[in-house]
Amino acid sequence: MSQDGVTVTFLGTGDAFGSAGRLQTCFHVRTRRTAFLIDCGATVCIAMKRAGLTHADVDAVLVSHYHADHFAGLPFLIVEGRVTRREAPLRIAGPTGVRDRVDSATDVLFPGARETAPAFAIRYIDYDSAATAVTDVGPDIRVTAWPVTHAPATQPHALRIETGGCTIAYSGDTEWTDNLVEVARDTDVFICEASGFDGPVGIHLDHATLLRHREALDCRRLILTHMGERVIENAAIVAADLDATLAHDGLVIRV
């Protein structure tokens, strides 16, 4: 456990379709030196306000892949930052081409918004494509991005984040891949998607698959997110089988 008092607030823990009324994927991490978001679903502004967070609480955003429920909140965050006269720079890190992806999404969602220069600087950072390479996203945020198995056009990655003296792993969206074993190895917490209950759900993980591989996940704490209706309905079974915590919108943990 970190001695720096690292906290993770689960702002959104739902899937793309808001199963059980949950908001889309977004986690807020705070250390003594920095604060940042992991993924940024389209409901980010709602989620932040529910948690009492403002732009002053976000120094950076780490994106796992380019599906809307994981990165489409960035145009909302950026435009709101202009409206509220944010001054502090914002760092946005993601798979290759993150600036072009965010610019394109902004043009679709807020036509003309990019014609006015923002009052704050945005620094875009592409993850190093080598799975063992570390990307320095800023003070106290070091990220290793591992390729995973999801819709290829989204450039899916799992993230291993060193911050505040601890290591946080995150699966992103993926079906099972042995890269998850490396991502989760000797981590303080592994935040893992669990979309299905009875069996594989396309390009996602499920309770049954995770159960088969649970012993290989060398993490001190496993927290499940991005859950479909069946997983939520069977929460007690899933938690007991996997020795895991099932996240919910608003959950706060200390790492």
VEXDREN-2710 file (C-alpha; in Angstrom, 1 decimal):
% VEXDREN-2710
k/r/px/py/pz
1/MET/0.0/0.0/0.0
2/SER/1.2/3.5/-0.8
3/GLN/2.3/5.7/2.1
4/ASP/1.3/8.7/0.1
5/GLY/-2.5/8.4/0.7
6/VAL/-3.5/7.6/-2.9
7/THR/-7.2/7.5/-3.4
8/VAL/-9.2/6.2/-6.4
9/THR/-12.8/7.4/-6.9
10/PHE/-14.9/5.4/-9.3
11/LEU/-16.8/8.1/-11.1
12/GLY/-18.3/5.8/-13.7
13/THR/-18.4/2.0/-13.6
14/GLY/-21.0/1.1/-16.3
15/ASP/-20.7/-0.3/-19.8
16/ALA/-21.3/1.6/-23.0
17/PHE/-25.1/1.2/-22.5
18/GLY/-25.5/2.4/-18.9
19/SER/-26.4/-1.0/-17.5
20/ALA/-28.2/-0.6/-14.2
21/GLY/-28.2/3.1/-14.7
22/ARG/-24.5/3.5/-14.2
23/LEU/-22.3/6.2/-15.8
24/GLN/-19.6/5.4/-18.3
25/THR/-16.1/4.5/-17.5
26/CYS/-14.0/7.1/-15.6
27/PHE/-11.8/6.8/-12.5
28/HIS/-10.2/9.7/-10.6
29/VAL/-6.9/9.2/-8.9
30/ARG/-5.4/11.6/-6.4
31/THR/-1.9/11.5/-4.9
32/ARG/-0.1/14.1/-2.9
33/ARG/1.5/15.5/-6.1
34/THR/-1.1/15.1/-8.8
35/ALA/-4.7/14.2/-9.7
36/PHE/-5.8/12.5/-13.0
37/LEU/-8.5/10.6/-14.7
38/ILE/-8.2/7.1/-16.1
39/ASP/-10.5/7.0/-19.1
40/CYS/-13.1/9.7/-19.8
41/GLY/-16.5/8.4/-20.9
42/ALA/-19.1/10.8/-22.3
43/THR/-20.7/11.2/-18.9
44/VAL/-17.6/12.7/-17.3
45/CYS/-18.9/16.1/-16.5
46/ILE/-22.0/14.6/-14.7
47/ALA/-19.8/12.2/-12.8
48/MET/-17.3/14.9/-11.7
49/LYS/-20.0/17.2/-10.4
50/ARG/-21.6/14.3/-8.4
51/ALA/-18.3/13.7/-6.8
52/GLY/-17.6/17.4/-6.1
53/LEU/-14.7/17.5/-8.5
54/THR/-13.7/20.5/-10.7
55/HIS/-11.1/21.1/-13.3
56/ALA/-8.6/21.9/-10.6
57/ASP/-8.8/18.2/-9.7
58/VAL/-7.6/17.0/-13.1
59/ASP/-4.0/17.5/-14.2
60/ALA/-4.1/14.7/-16.8
61/VAL/-6.3/12.1/-18.5
62/LEU/-5.1/8.6/-19.5
63/VAL/-7.1/7.0/-22.3
64/SER/-7.1/3.2/-22.7
65/HIS/-8.7/3.0/-26.2
66/TYR/-11.0/4.9/-28.6
67/HIS/-14.5/3.7/-27.9
68/ALA/-16.9/6.5/-27.0
69/ASP/-17.7/5.3/-23.5
70/HIS/-13.9/5.6/-22.7
71/PHE/-12.8/8.8/-24.4
72/ALA/-15.8/10.8/-25.7
73/GLY/-15.9/12.8/-22.6
74/LEU/-12.8/14.7/-23.5
75/PRO/-14.5/17.2/-25.8
76/PHE/-16.9/18.0/-23.0
77/LEU/-14.1/18.4/-20.5
78/ILE/-12.1/20.6/-22.8
79/VAL/-15.0/22.8/-23.8
80/GLU/-16.2/23.1/-20.2
81/GLY/-12.6/24.1/-19.3
82/ARG/-12.9/27.0/-21.7
83/VAL/-16.2/28.1/-20.4
84/THR/-15.0/28.0/-16.8
85/ARG/-11.7/29.7/-17.7
86/ARG/-9.4/26.9/-16.7
87/GLU/-5.8/28.2/-16.7
88/ALA/-3.8/25.2/-15.7
89/PRO/-2.4/23.1/-18.6
90/LEU/-4.0/19.7/-19.2
91/ARG/-2.1/16.6/-20.3
92/ILE/-4.0/13.9/-22.4
93/ALA/-2.3/10.6/-23.0
94/GLY/-3.5/7.8/-25.2
95/PRO/-2.7/5.4/-28.0
96/THR/-1.1/6.6/-31.1
97/GLY/-2.8/9.7/-32.6
98/VAL/-4.6/10.9/-29.5
99/ARG/-4.6/14.5/-30.6
100/ASP/-6.2/13.7/-33.9
101/ARG/-8.8/11.5/-32.2
102/VAL/-9.8/14.2/-29.7
103/ASP/-9.8/16.9/-32.4
104/SER/-12.1/14.8/-34.6
105/ALA/-14.5/14.1/-31.8
106/THR/-14.6/17.7/-30.8
107/ASP/-15.4/18.8/-34.3
108/VAL/-18.4/16.3/-34.4
109/LEU/-19.7/17.1/-30.9
110/PHE/-19.0/20.8/-30.7
111/PRO/-18.6/22.2/-34.3
112/GLY/-16.5/25.3/-34.4
113/ALA/-15.2/25.0/-30.8
114/ARG/-11.7/24.5/-31.9
115/GLU/-11.7/27.8/-33.8
116/THR/-11.3/29.6/-30.5
117/ALA/-8.0/29.1/-28.8
118/PRO/-8.4/27.6/-25.3
119/ALA/-7.3/29.7/-22.4
120/PHE/-5.3/26.7/-21.2
121/ALA/-2.6/24.7/-22.9
122/ILE/-3.2/21.0/-23.8
123/ARG/-0.3/18.6/-24.2
124/TYR/-1.0/15.4/-26.1
125/ILE/1.1/12.4/-25.4
126/ASP/1.2/9.1/-27.4
127/TYR/2.0/6.0/-25.4
128/ASP/5.2/4.3/-26.4
129/SER/4.1/1.4/-28.6
130/ALA/6.5/-1.1/-27.0
131/ALA/4.7/-3.0/-24.2
132/THR/7.6/-2.8/-21.8
133/ALA/8.3/0.9/-22.4
134/VAL/7.3/3.5/-19.8
135/THR/5.6/6.8/-20.9
136/ASP/6.2/9.7/-18.5
137/VAL/2.8/11.6/-18.5
138/GLY/3.9/14.2/-15.9
139/PRO/5.0/14.5/-12.3
140/ASP/4.2/11.2/-10.5
141/ILE/2.4/9.6/-13.5
142/ARG/4.3/6.8/-15.3
143/VAL/2.4/4.6/-17.7
144/THR/3.2/1.3/-19.4
145/ALA/0.6/0.6/-22.1
146/TRP/0.1/-3.1/-23.0
147/PRO/-1.8/-4.1/-26.2
148/VAL/-4.9/-6.1/-25.5
149/THR/-7.6/-7.9/-27.6
150/HIS/-10.6/-5.7/-28.4
151/ALA/-11.9/-3.9/-31.5
152/PRO/-8.6/-3.3/-33.3
153/ALA/-9.6/0.1/-34.7
154/THR/-9.9/1.4/-31.2
155/GLN/-6.2/0.7/-30.5
156/PRO/-7.0/-1.1/-27.2
157/HIS/-4.5/-1.1/-24.3
158/ALA/-4.3/-2.1/-20.7
159/LEU/-2.5/0.4/-18.5
160/ARG/0.0/-0.1/-15.7
161/ILE/0.3/3.2/-13.8
162/GLU/3.0/4.0/-11.3
163/THR/1.9/6.9/-9.1
164/GLY/2.1/8.0/-5.5
165/GLY/4.4/5.2/-4.5
166/CYS/1.9/2.5/-5.7
167/THR/1.0/0.6/-8.9
168/ILE/-2.5/0.6/-10.4
169/ALA/-3.3/-1.7/-13.2
170/TYR/-6.3/-1.3/-15.5
171/SER/-7.5/-3.8/-18.2
172/GLY/-9.3/-1.4/-20.4
173/ASP/-11.7/-3.3/-22.6
174/THR/-10.5/-6.7/-23.7
175/GLU/-11.2/-10.4/-24.0
176/TRP/-8.7/-12.6/-22.2
177/THR/-5.1/-12.1/-23.2
178/ASP/-2.0/-13.3/-21.3
179/ASN/-0.8/-9.7/-21.3
180/LEU/-3.2/-9.1/-18.5
181/VAL/-1.0/-11.3/-16.3
182/GLU/1.9/-9.0/-16.9
183/VAL/-0.1/-5.9/-16.4
184/ALA/-1.5/-7.1/-13.1
185/ARG/1.8/-8.6/-11.8
186/ASP/2.7/-7.4/-8.2
187/THR/0.2/-4.5/-8.4
188/ASP/-1.6/-2.8/-5.5
189/VAL/-4.9/-2.9/-7.3
190/PHE/-6.0/-4.3/-10.7
191/ILE/-9.2/-2.6/-12.0
192/CYS/-10.6/-5.1/-14.5
193/GLU/-13.6/-5.1/-16.8
194/ALA/-16.2/-7.8/-16.4
195/SER/-18.9/-7.4/-19.0
196/GLY/-20.5/-10.8/-18.9
197/PHE/-21.5/-13.4/-16.4
198/ASP/-22.2/-16.8/-18.0
199/GLY/-19.6/-16.8/-20.7
200/PRO/-17.7/-14.7/-23.3
201/VAL/-19.4/-11.5/-24.4
202/GLY/-17.7/-10.8/-27.8
203/ILE/-14.5/-8.8/-27.2
204/HIS/-14.9/-8.5/-23.5
205/LEU/-14.1/-10.3/-20.3
206/ASP/-16.7/-12.3/-18.2
207/HIS/-17.0/-13.9/-14.8
208/ALA/-16.4/-17.4/-16.0
209/THR/-13.2/-16.5/-17.9
210/LEU/-11.8/-14.5/-15.1
211/LEU/-12.5/-17.4/-12.7
212/ARG/-10.4/-19.7/-14.9
213/HIS/-7.5/-17.3/-14.8
214/ARG/-7.9/-15.8/-11.3
215/GLU/-4.8/-17.5/-9.8
216/ALA/-2.6/-16.0/-12.5
217/LEU/-3.6/-12.4/-11.6
218/ASP/-0.9/-11.4/-9.0
219/CYS/-2.6/-8.3/-7.6
220/ARG/-3.2/-7.4/-4.0
221/ARG/-6.7/-6.3/-4.8
222/LEU/-9.0/-7.0/-7.7
223/ILE/-11.8/-4.5/-8.5
224/LEU/-14.3/-5.2/-11.2
225/THR/-15.9/-2.5/-13.4
226/HIS/-17.7/-2.1/-16.8
227/MET/-20.2/-4.7/-15.7
228/GLY/-23.3/-5.8/-17.6
229/GLU/-26.7/-6.4/-16.1
230/ARG/-26.1/-10.1/-15.4
231/VAL/-22.9/-9.4/-13.5
232/ILE/-24.6/-6.8/-11.4
233/GLU/-27.5/-9.1/-10.7
234/ASN/-25.1/-11.8/-9.5
235/ALA/-22.8/-9.5/-7.6
236/ALA/-22.5/-11.6/-4.5
237/ILE/-21.5/-14.7/-6.5
238/VAL/-19.0/-12.9/-8.6
239/ALA/-17.3/-11.2/-5.6
240/ALA/-17.0/-14.5/-3.7
241/ASP/-15.8/-16.5/-6.7
242/LEU/-13.1/-14.0/-7.7
243/ASP/-12.2/-12.6/-4.3
244/ALA/-13.0/-9.2/-5.8
245/THR/-14.7/-6.0/-5.0
246/LEU/-17.4/-4.9/-7.5
247/ALA/-17.1/-1.2/-8.1
248/HIS/-20.1/1.1/-8.1
249/ASP/-20.4/4.8/-9.2
250/GLY/-19.1/6.8/-6.3
251/LEU/-16.9/4.1/-4.7
252/VAL/-13.8/5.5/-3.1
253/ILE/-10.8/3.4/-2.1
254/ARG/-7.4/4.1/-0.7
255/VAL/-4.6/2.3/-2.5
END
